[in-house]
Amino acid sequence: MKQLMMLLAFSGLAQLSVAQTDSTQQQSDTITVGNFAIVKKNKPEKTDNENNKNEKVKINIGFKNSNREKKLSNVSTNWFIFDLGFANLIDNTNYTAAQSMGYLKTGRPADGPVTQNSMALNSGKSSNANLWFFMQKINVTKHVLNLKYGLGLEMYNFRYDRSLSYRNTPMPYVFNDSIGFSKNKLYVGYLTVPFMININPYPTKKHAFSMSFGVSAGYLVGSHNKQISAERGKQKYYGDMMLQPWRFAAIGEIGLGPVRLYGSYSLNDLHKEATGLKQTPYAVGIRFSNW
């Protein structure tokens, strides 16, 4: 009986030893961090030399990029863009031939005929201001190549240094006036539709380099000659002044950082052919736009 009891005792100790060994192996395969348990499964057998080496557990934690780039829209709209720049004219008029066509008149003999000097502009005060009601950009190829178009009002103020005067009655004509003016300008306004191809090499960057080029078509919606003098005060003379009703132009835009520059060069003359004048307007300036 005593031998049987001893045999059972040894058997129980052996089972307890095996259980402890299994428990230790299971615990060595499990790492508990807070509420998370990392379990190593199908761990390959190791040699005695490998078991003696220091083991390291490397945990890579990835974070979702909260600043990932927003998906670009295929159609984007920019409202109320404003341009401010300088305007000027390229004058290729043959004034001898133009004076025989009746549009350039001589008032008093002492004032002389209208010449190129009579129509010389004050380039520092001649301005161009444009208000674009909207512009839209349509994606063509991966937002790098786009189509831009819009609608706006182009306004030109041609400031004269001399006493040049425009009149619209009984027929439109231009002459050298007999008095001096402190301010003398011809205002011309067009309702304009621009069409441009836009190239944006870095579409995901807001103020990266970009460029646009194309053409525009504008219709004359207003013109007048504004004059200020001591003798007459402030006066405005309205009418079409024999100006071309349509204006076609080559246009361009360059964006570099937050600065955007624009340019416009007329493809037709400012005045009608019957006037004999061959003057080509152009303008350059700064564009205040989001893109």
C-alpha positions as CSV (number, residue, x, y, z in Angstrom):
1,M,0.0,0.0,0.0
2,K,2.8,2.4,0.8
3,Q,4.5,1.6,-2.5
4,L,1.3,2.3,-4.3
5,M,1.0,5.7,-2.6
6,M,4.5,6.6,-3.5
7,L,4.0,5.6,-7.1
8,L,0.9,7.9,-7.4
9,A,2.8,10.8,-5.8
10,F,5.7,10.5,-8.3
11,S,3.2,10.3,-11.1
12,G,1.4,13.5,-9.9
13,L,4.7,15.4,-9.6
14,A,5.7,14.4,-13.2
15,Q,2.4,15.6,-14.6
16,L,2.7,18.9,-12.7
17,S,6.2,19.4,-14.1
18,V,5.0,18.9,-17.6
19,A,2.1,21.3,-17.1
20,Q,4.4,24.0,-15.8
21,T,6.7,23.5,-18.8
22,D,3.8,23.8,-21.3
23,S,2.5,26.9,-19.4
24,T,5.9,28.5,-19.6
25,Q,6.1,27.9,-23.3
26,Q,2.7,29.4,-24.0
27,Q,3.5,32.4,-21.9
28,S,6.8,32.9,-23.7
29,D,4.9,33.0,-27.0
30,T,2.5,35.6,-25.8
31,I,3.2,39.3,-25.1
32,T,0.5,41.3,-23.3
33,V,0.4,45.1,-23.6
34,G,-2.6,46.6,-21.9
35,N,-5.6,45.1,-23.5
36,F,-3.7,43.8,-26.5
37,A,-2.1,40.3,-26.8
38,I,0.5,39.6,-29.5
39,V,0.8,35.9,-30.1
40,K,3.6,34.2,-32.0
41,K,2.3,31.3,-34.1
42,N,4.1,28.6,-36.0
43,K,7.4,29.7,-34.4
44,P,10.2,27.6,-36.0
45,E,12.4,25.5,-33.8
46,K,15.6,27.1,-32.5
47,T,18.9,25.6,-31.8
48,D,20.6,26.0,-28.4
49,N,22.8,28.7,-29.8
50,E,19.9,30.7,-31.2
51,N,18.1,30.4,-27.8
52,N,21.1,32.0,-26.1
53,K,20.9,35.1,-28.3
54,N,19.0,38.2,-27.2
55,E,15.7,38.4,-29.0
56,K,14.1,41.7,-29.9
57,V,10.5,42.3,-30.9
58,K,10.0,45.2,-33.4
59,I,6.6,46.8,-33.6
60,N,5.8,49.2,-36.4
61,I,2.9,51.5,-35.8
62,G,1.5,53.3,-38.9
63,F,-0.6,56.4,-38.6
64,K,-3.1,57.5,-41.2
65,N,-2.0,60.7,-43.0
66,S,-4.5,63.3,-42.0
67,N,-2.9,65.8,-44.4
68,R,-3.3,63.8,-47.5
69,E,-4.0,65.8,-50.6
70,K,-7.6,66.6,-51.4
71,K,-8.9,65.0,-54.6
72,L,-8.9,67.7,-57.3
73,S,-12.2,68.6,-59.0
74,N,-12.4,68.2,-62.8
75,V,-14.2,71.6,-62.9
76,S,-13.3,74.5,-60.7
77,T,-14.7,78.1,-60.7
78,N,-13.0,81.3,-59.6
79,W,-15.3,84.3,-59.0
80,F,-14.6,88.0,-59.4
81,I,-11.0,88.2,-60.6
82,F,-9.4,91.6,-60.8
83,D,-6.7,92.9,-63.1
84,L,-4.7,96.1,-62.8
85,G,-2.1,97.1,-65.4
86,F,-0.7,99.6,-67.9
87,A,-2.0,100.1,-71.4
88,N,-0.4,101.6,-74.5
89,L,-0.7,101.7,-78.3
90,I,1.5,100.7,-81.2
91,D,0.9,103.4,-83.8
92,N,1.5,102.4,-87.4
93,T,-0.7,105.2,-88.9
94,N,0.2,107.0,-92.1
95,Y,-1.0,110.4,-91.0
96,T,-0.7,112.0,-94.4
97,A,-3.1,109.5,-95.9
98,A,-5.3,109.5,-92.8
99,Q,-5.8,113.3,-92.9
100,S,-7.4,113.0,-96.3
101,M,-10.1,110.6,-95.1
102,G,-12.0,113.1,-93.1
103,Y,-11.8,111.6,-89.6
104,L,-8.8,113.7,-88.5
105,K,-9.9,117.3,-88.8
106,T,-8.2,120.6,-88.3
107,G,-10.0,123.0,-86.0
108,R,-8.3,126.3,-86.0
109,P,-5.4,126.7,-88.4
110,A,-3.2,127.7,-85.4
111,D,-3.8,124.4,-83.7
112,G,-2.6,122.5,-86.8
113,P,-3.6,119.0,-88.1
114,V,-3.7,115.9,-86.0
115,T,-0.4,114.1,-86.1
116,Q,1.3,111.2,-84.3
117,N,2.5,113.7,-81.7
118,S,-1.1,114.8,-81.2
119,M,-2.1,111.2,-80.3
120,A,0.9,110.3,-78.2
121,L,-0.1,108.7,-74.9
122,N,1.1,109.3,-71.4
123,S,2.3,105.7,-70.8
124,G,2.6,106.2,-67.1
125,K,-1.1,107.1,-66.7
126,S,-2.7,105.0,-69.4
127,S,-4.2,102.1,-67.6
128,N,-6.1,98.8,-68.0
129,A,-8.4,97.4,-65.4
130,N,-10.4,94.3,-65.9
131,L,-13.2,92.7,-63.8
132,W,-13.8,89.0,-64.6
133,F,-17.1,87.9,-63.3
134,F,-16.0,84.3,-63.3
135,M,-13.4,82.0,-64.8
136,Q,-13.7,78.2,-65.0
137,K,-11.0,75.6,-65.4
138,I,-11.8,72.2,-66.9
139,N,-9.4,69.3,-66.5
140,V,-8.2,67.8,-69.8
141,T,-5.2,65.6,-68.8
142,K,-4.4,64.8,-65.2
143,H,-5.0,68.4,-64.1
144,V,-1.7,69.4,-65.8
145,L,-3.4,70.4,-69.1
146,N,-6.6,72.4,-68.6
147,L,-9.0,74.6,-70.5
148,K,-9.8,78.0,-69.0
149,Y,-12.7,80.3,-70.1
150,G,-14.7,83.1,-68.5
151,L,-16.6,86.3,-68.8
152,G,-15.7,89.8,-67.8
153,L,-15.4,93.5,-68.5
154,E,-12.2,95.0,-69.9
155,M,-11.6,98.7,-69.4
156,Y,-9.0,100.8,-71.1
157,N,-8.1,104.4,-70.2
158,F,-5.8,106.0,-72.8
159,R,-4.4,109.3,-71.4
160,Y,-3.3,111.9,-73.9
161,D,-0.6,114.5,-73.2
162,R,-1.8,116.8,-75.9
163,S,-5.2,118.6,-76.4
164,L,-6.7,115.9,-78.6
165,S,-10.5,115.9,-78.6
166,Y,-13.0,113.3,-79.8
167,R,-16.5,114.3,-80.9
168,N,-19.4,112.2,-82.1
169,T,-21.7,114.8,-83.8
170,P,-22.7,115.4,-86.4
171,M,-20.2,112.7,-87.5
172,P,-17.4,111.3,-85.4
173,Y,-14.1,113.1,-85.8
174,V,-10.9,114.0,-83.9
175,F,-9.1,117.4,-83.8
176,N,-6.5,119.3,-81.8
177,D,-8.4,121.5,-79.3
178,S,-7.6,125.1,-78.6
179,I,-7.2,124.8,-74.8
180,G,-5.1,122.7,-72.4
181,F,-6.5,119.9,-70.3
182,S,-5.4,118.8,-66.8
183,K,-6.9,115.4,-67.7
184,N,-7.7,114.1,-71.1
185,K,-8.5,110.4,-71.7
186,L,-10.4,108.1,-74.0
187,Y,-12.2,105.3,-72.2
188,V,-13.1,102.1,-74.0
189,G,-14.9,99.2,-72.4
190,Y,-15.5,95.6,-73.8
191,L,-17.6,92.7,-72.6
192,T,-15.1,89.9,-73.2
193,V,-14.9,86.1,-73.3
194,P,-11.4,84.6,-72.9
195,F,-10.4,81.1,-74.0
196,M,-7.1,79.8,-72.8
197,I,-5.1,76.6,-72.5
198,N,-3.6,76.2,-69.0
199,I,-0.5,74.2,-68.2
200,N,0.0,73.5,-64.5
201,P,3.0,71.1,-64.0
202,Y,2.3,70.9,-60.2
203,P,-1.5,70.7,-59.9
204,T,-1.5,69.7,-56.2
205,K,0.5,72.8,-55.1
206,K,-1.5,76.0,-54.7
207,H,1.2,78.6,-55.6
208,A,3.4,76.6,-58.1
209,F,4.4,77.8,-61.5
210,S,1.7,77.8,-64.2
211,M,1.0,79.4,-67.5
212,S,-2.0,80.0,-69.8
213,F,-2.3,81.3,-73.4
214,G,-5.1,81.8,-75.8
215,V,-7.4,84.3,-77.4
216,S,-10.3,86.6,-76.4
217,A,-13.2,88.2,-78.1
218,G,-14.7,91.4,-76.8
219,Y,-17.7,93.6,-77.8
220,L,-17.6,97.3,-77.3
221,V,-20.1,98.3,-74.6
222,G,-19.0,101.8,-73.8
223,S,-16.7,104.7,-74.8
224,H,-16.3,108.3,-74.1
225,N,-13.8,111.2,-74.0
226,K,-13.4,112.6,-70.6
227,Q,-11.7,116.1,-70.2
228,I,-11.0,118.4,-67.3
229,S,-9.9,122.0,-67.9
230,A,-10.1,125.4,-66.1
231,E,-12.1,126.8,-69.0
232,R,-14.8,124.1,-69.3
233,G,-14.6,122.2,-66.1
234,K,-15.2,118.4,-66.3
235,Q,-16.9,117.2,-69.4
236,K,-17.6,113.8,-71.0
237,Y,-18.4,113.2,-74.7
238,Y,-20.1,109.9,-75.4
239,G,-20.3,107.8,-78.6
240,D,-18.7,105.0,-80.5
241,M,-16.0,107.5,-81.8
242,M,-15.6,105.3,-84.9
243,L,-14.0,102.6,-82.7
244,Q,-14.1,98.9,-83.8
245,P,-17.2,97.2,-82.3
246,W,-15.2,94.0,-81.8
247,R,-11.8,93.4,-80.3
248,F,-9.9,90.2,-80.8
249,A,-6.7,89.7,-78.8
250,A,-3.9,87.2,-78.0
251,I,-3.8,86.8,-74.3
252,G,-1.5,85.1,-71.8
253,E,-1.0,84.6,-68.1
254,I,2.0,83.4,-65.9
255,G,1.7,82.3,-62.3
256,L,4.8,82.2,-60.1
257,G,4.1,81.7,-56.5
258,P,1.3,84.0,-55.3
259,V,2.0,86.5,-58.1
260,R,0.2,86.3,-61.5
261,L,1.0,88.4,-64.5
262,Y,-1.2,88.9,-67.5
263,G,-0.8,90.3,-71.0
264,S,-3.1,91.2,-73.9
265,Y,-2.3,92.2,-77.4
266,S,-5.0,93.2,-79.9
267,L,-5.2,91.4,-83.2
268,N,-7.2,94.2,-84.8
269,D,-7.0,98.0,-84.7
270,L,-8.6,100.2,-82.1
271,H,-10.4,102.4,-84.8
272,K,-12.4,101.4,-87.8
273,E,-10.6,101.2,-91.1
274,A,-12.5,104.3,-92.5
275,T,-10.6,106.5,-90.0
276,G,-7.2,105.7,-91.5
277,L,-5.8,105.1,-88.0
278,K,-3.8,101.9,-87.4
279,Q,-3.3,101.8,-83.7
280,T,-2.9,98.4,-81.9
281,P,-3.6,98.4,-78.1
282,Y,-1.8,96.2,-75.6
283,A,-1.7,95.8,-71.9
284,V,0.4,94.1,-69.1
285,G,-0.3,93.9,-65.4
286,I,-1.0,92.0,-62.3
287,R,-3.9,89.5,-61.9
288,F,-5.5,89.0,-58.5
289,S,-6.7,85.4,-58.7
290,N,-6.7,82.2,-56.7
291,W,-5.4,80.2,-59.6
